[in-house]
């Protein structure tokens, strides 16, 4: 039985340290997964907001109903 305790006293610290390392790494990966999911939700929300604002402004970024050229300037006939 003394041999068992000799082996146990040698292996226990390594097994305990491996268990602590595994628990820490598992928590890190779970936090990372949660952050990625939250970031994806936020980016989706921002993309929808941007798309709705762009749709309201029109194709070239001008307010709806205002005519613009491809460069975003008003046509020469409308300039004062």
TIRO-2110 file (N, C-alpha, C; in Angstrom, 1 decimal):
// TIRO-2110
0.8, -1.2, 0.0, N, 1, A
0.0, 0.0, 0.0, CA, 1, A
0.9, 1.3, 0.0, C, 1, A
2.0, 1.2, 0.5, N, 2, A
2.9, 2.3, 0.5, CA, 2, A
3.3, 2.7, -0.9, C, 2, A
3.4, 1.8, -1.8, N, 3, A
3.8, 2.1, -3.1, CA, 3, A
2.7, 2.9, -3.8, C, 3, A
1.4, 2.6, -3.5, N, 4, A
0.3, 3.4, -4.0, CA, 4, A
0.4, 4.8, -3.6, C, 4, A
0.7, 5.1, -2.4, N, 5, A
0.7, 6.5, -1.9, CA, 5, A
2.0, 7.2, -2.4, C, 5, A
3.0, 6.5, -2.7, N, 6, A
4.2, 7.1, -3.4, CA, 6, A
3.8, 7.6, -4.8, C, 6, A
3.1, 6.7, -5.5, N, 7, A
2.7, 7.1, -6.9, CA, 7, A
1.7, 8.2, -6.8, C, 7, A
0.7, 8.1, -5.9, N, 8, A
-0.3, 9.1, -5.8, CA, 8, A
0.3, 10.5, -5.4, C, 8, A
1.2, 10.5, -4.5, N, 9, A
1.8, 11.8, -4.2, CA, 9, A
2.6, 12.4, -5.3, C, 9, A
3.1, 11.6, -6.2, N, 10, A
3.9, 12.1, -7.4, CA, 10, A
2.9, 12.6, -8.5, C, 10, A
1.8, 11.8, -8.7, N, 11, A
0.9, 12.1, -9.8, CA, 11, A
-0.2, 13.1, -9.4, C, 11, A
-0.6, 13.2, -8.2, N, 12, A
-1.7, 14.1, -7.8, CA, 12, A
-1.5, 15.5, -8.2, C, 12, A
-0.3, 16.1, -8.0, N, 13, A
-0.2, 17.5, -8.4, CA, 13, A
-0.3, 17.8, -9.9, C, 13, A
0.2, 16.8, -10.7, N, 14, A
0.1, 17.0, -12.1, CA, 14, A
-1.4, 16.8, -12.6, C, 14, A
-2.1, 15.9, -12.0, N, 15, A
-3.5, 15.7, -12.4, CA, 15, A
-4.3, 16.9, -11.9, C, 15, A
-4.0, 17.4, -10.7, N, 16, A
-4.7, 18.5, -10.2, CA, 16, A
-4.5, 19.8, -11.1, C, 16, A
-3.2, 20.0, -11.5, N, 17, A
-2.9, 21.1, -12.3, CA, 17, A
-3.6, 21.0, -13.7, C, 17, A
-3.6, 19.8, -14.2, N, 18, A
-4.2, 19.6, -15.5, CA, 18, A
-5.7, 19.8, -15.4, C, 18, A
-6.4, 19.5, -14.3, N, 19, A
-7.8, 19.7, -14.1, CA, 19, A
-8.0, 21.2, -14.1, C, 19, A
-7.2, 22.0, -13.3, N, 20, A
-7.4, 23.4, -13.2, CA, 20, A
-7.2, 24.1, -14.6, C, 20, A
-6.2, 23.6, -15.3, N, 21, A
-5.9, 24.2, -16.7, CA, 21, A
-7.1, 23.9, -17.6, C, 21, A
-7.7, 22.7, -17.5, N, 22, A
-8.8, 22.4, -18.3, CA, 22, A
-10.0, 23.3, -18.0, C, 22, A
-10.3, 23.5, -16.7, N, 23, A
-11.4, 24.3, -16.3, CA, 23, A
-11.2, 25.8, -16.8, C, 23, A
-10.0, 26.3, -16.6, N, 24, A
-9.7, 27.7, -17.1, CA, 24, A
-9.9, 27.8, -18.6, C, 24, A
-9.4, 26.9, -19.3, N, 25, A
-9.5, 26.9, -20.8, CA, 25, A
-10.9, 26.8, -21.2, C, 25, A
-11.7, 26.0, -20.6, N, 26, A
-13.1, 25.8, -20.9, CA, 26, A
-13.9, 27.1, -20.7, C, 26, A
-13.6, 27.8, -19.6, N, 27, A
-14.3, 29.0, -19.3, CA, 27, A
-13.9, 30.1, -20.3, C, 27, A
-12.6, 30.1, -20.7, N, 28, A
-12.1, 31.1, -21.7, CA, 28, A
-12.9, 30.9, -23.0, C, 28, A
-13.0, 29.6, -23.5, N, 29, A
-13.6, 29.3, -24.7, CA, 29, A
-15.1, 29.6, -24.7, C, 29, A
-15.7, 29.4, -23.5, N, 30, A
-17.2, 29.7, -23.4, CA, 30, A
-17.4, 31.2, -23.4, C, 30, A
-16.5, 32.0, -22.8, N, 31, A
-16.7, 33.4, -22.8, CA, 31, A
-16.5, 33.9, -24.3, C, 31, A
-15.5, 33.4, -25.0, N, 32, A
-15.2, 33.8, -26.3, CA, 32, A
-16.4, 33.5, -27.2, C, 32, A
-17.0, 32.4, -27.0, N, 33, A
-18.2, 32.0, -27.8, CA, 33, A
-19.3, 33.0, -27.6, C, 33, A
-19.5, 33.3, -26.3, N, 34, A
-20.6, 34.3, -26.0, CA, 34, A
-20.3, 35.7, -26.6, C, 34, A
-19.0, 36.1, -26.6, N, 35, A
-18.7, 37.4, -27.2, CA, 35, A
-18.9, 37.4, -28.7, C, 35, A
-18.5, 36.3, -29.3, N, 36, A
-18.7, 36.2, -30.8, CA, 36, A
-20.2, 36.3, -31.1, C, 36, A
-21.1, 35.6, -30.3, N, 37, A
-22.5, 35.6, -30.6, CA, 37, A
-23.1, 37.0, -30.4, C, 37, A
-22.6, 37.7, -29.3, N, 38, A
-23.1, 39.1, -29.0, CA, 38, A
-22.6, 40.0, -30.1, C, 38, A
-21.4, 39.9, -30.6, N, 39, A
-20.9, 40.7, -31.6, CA, 39, A
-21.6, 40.5, -32.9, C, 39, A
-22.0, 39.3, -33.2, N, 40, A
-22.7, 39.0, -34.5, CA, 40, A
-24.1, 39.6, -34.4, C, 40, A
-24.8, 39.6, -33.3, N, 41, A
-26.1, 40.2, -33.1, CA, 41, A
-26.0, 41.7, -33.3, C, 41, A
-24.9, 42.3, -32.7, N, 42, A
-24.7, 43.8, -32.8, CA, 42, A
-24.4, 44.2, -34.2, C, 42, A
-23.6, 43.4, -34.9, N, 43, A
-23.3, 43.8, -36.3, CA, 43, A
-24.5, 43.6, -37.2, C, 43, A
-25.3, 42.6, -36.9, N, 44, A
-26.6, 42.4, -37.7, CA, 44, A
-27.5, 43.6, -37.5, C, 44, A
-27.6, 44.1, -36.2, N, 45, A
-28.5, 45.2, -35.9, CA, 45, A
-27.9, 46.5, -36.6, C, 45, A
-26.6, 46.7, -36.6, N, 46, A
-26.0, 47.9, -37.2, CA, 46, A
-26.2, 47.8, -38.7, C, 46, A
-26.1, 46.6, -39.3, N, 47, A
-26.2, 46.5, -40.8, CA, 47, A
-27.7, 46.8, -41.2, C, 47, A
-28.6, 46.3, -40.4, N, 48, A
-30.0, 46.6, -40.7, CA, 48, A
-30.3, 48.1, -40.6, C, 48, A
-29.8, 48.8, -39.5, N, 49, A
-29.9, 50.2, -39.3, CA, 49, A
-29.3, 51.0, -40.5, C, 49, A
-28.1, 50.6, -40.9, N, 50, A
-27.4, 51.2, -42.0, CA, 50, A
-28.2, 51.1, -43.3, C, 50, A
-28.7, 49.9, -43.5, N, 51, A
-29.5, 49.6, -44.8, CA, 51, A
-30.8, 50.4, -44.8, C, 51, A
-31.5, 50.5, -43.7, N, 52, A
-32.7, 51.3, -43.6, CA, 52, A
-32.4, 52.8, -43.8, C, 52, A
-31.3, 53.3, -43.2, N, 53, A
-31.0, 54.7, -43.4, CA, 53, A
-30.6, 55.0, -44.9, C, 53, A
-29.9, 54.0, -45.5, N, 54, A
-29.5, 54.2, -46.9, CA, 54, A
-30.7, 54.2, -47.8, C, 54, A
-31.7, 53.3, -47.5, N, 55, A
-32.9, 53.2, -48.3, CA, 55, A
-33.7, 54.5, -48.2, C, 55, A
-33.6, 55.2, -47.0, N, 56, A
-34.3, 56.4, -46.8, CA, 56, A
-33.7, 57.6, -47.6, C, 56, A
-32.3, 57.5, -47.7, N, 57, A
-31.6, 58.6, -48.3, CA, 57, A
-31.6, 58.5, -49.8, C, 57, A
-31.8, 57.3, -50.4, N, 58, A
-31.8, 57.1, -51.8, CA, 58, A
-30.5, 56.5, -52.2, C, 58, A
-30.3, 56.3, -53.5, N, 59, A
-29.2, 55.6, -54.0, CA, 59, A
-27.8, 56.2, -53.8, C, 59, A
-27.8, 57.6, -53.9, N, 60, A
-26.5, 58.3, -53.8, CA, 60, A
-26.3, 59.0, -52.5, C, 60, A
-27.1, 58.7, -51.5, N, 61, A
-26.9, 59.3, -50.2, CA, 61, A
-27.7, 60.6, -50.0, C, 61, A
-28.4, 61.1, -51.0, N, 62, A
-29.2, 62.3, -50.8, CA, 62, A
-30.5, 62.0, -50.2, C, 62, A
-31.2, 63.0, -49.6, N, 63, A
-32.5, 62.7, -49.1, CA, 63, A
-33.5, 62.3, -50.2, C, 63, A
-34.4, 61.5, -49.8, N, 64, A
-35.4, 61.0, -50.8, CA, 64, A
-36.1, 62.2, -51.5, C, 64, A
-36.2, 62.2, -52.8, N, 65, A
-36.9, 63.2, -53.6, CA, 65, A
-35.9, 64.2, -54.1, C, 65, A
-34.7, 64.3, -53.7, N, 66, A
-33.7, 65.3, -54.2, CA, 66, A
-32.9, 64.6, -55.3, C, 66, A
-32.8, 65.2, -56.4, N, 67, A
-32.1, 64.6, -57.5, CA, 67, A
-30.6, 64.9, -57.4, C, 67, A
-29.8, 63.8, -57.7, N, 68, A
-28.3, 64.0, -57.6, CA, 68, A
-27.7, 63.3, -58.8, C, 68, A
-26.4, 63.6, -59.1, N, 69, A
-25.7, 62.9, -60.1, CA, 69, A
-25.0, 61.7, -59.5, C, 69, A
-24.3, 61.0, -60.3, N, 70, A
-23.6, 59.8, -59.8, CA, 70, A
-22.5, 60.2, -58.8, C, 70, A
-22.0, 61.4, -58.9, N, 71, A
-20.9, 61.8, -58.0, CA, 71, A
-21.5, 62.4, -56.7, C, 71, A
-22.9, 62.4, -56.6, N, 72, A
-23.5, 62.9, -55.4, CA, 72, A
-23.8, 64.4, -55.4, C, 72, A
-23.5, 65.1, -56.6, N, 73, A
-23.7, 66.5, -56.7, CA, 73, A
-25.1, 66.8, -57.3, C, 73, A
-25.6, 68.0, -57.0, N, 74, A
-26.9, 68.3, -57.7, CA, 74, A
-26.6, 68.6, -59.2, C, 74, A
-27.5, 68.4, -60.1, N, 75, A
-27.3, 68.7, -61.5, CA, 75, A
-27.1, 70.2, -61.6, C, 75, A
-26.3, 70.6, -62.7, N, 76, A
-25.9, 72.0, -62.9, CA, 76, A
-27.2, 72.9, -63.0, C, 76, A
-28.2, 72.4, -63.6, N, 77, A
-29.4, 73.2, -63.8, CA, 77, A
-30.1, 73.6, -62.5, C, 77, A
-29.9, 72.8, -61.5, N, 78, A
-30.5, 73.1, -60.2, CA, 78, A
-29.6, 73.9, -59.3, C, 78, A
-28.3, 74.1, -59.6, N, 79, A
-27.4, 74.8, -58.7, CA, 79, A
-27.7, 76.3, -58.9, C, 79, A
-27.5, 77.1, -57.8, N, 80, A
-27.8, 78.5, -57.9, CA, 80, A
-26.5, 79.3, -57.9, C, 80, A
END
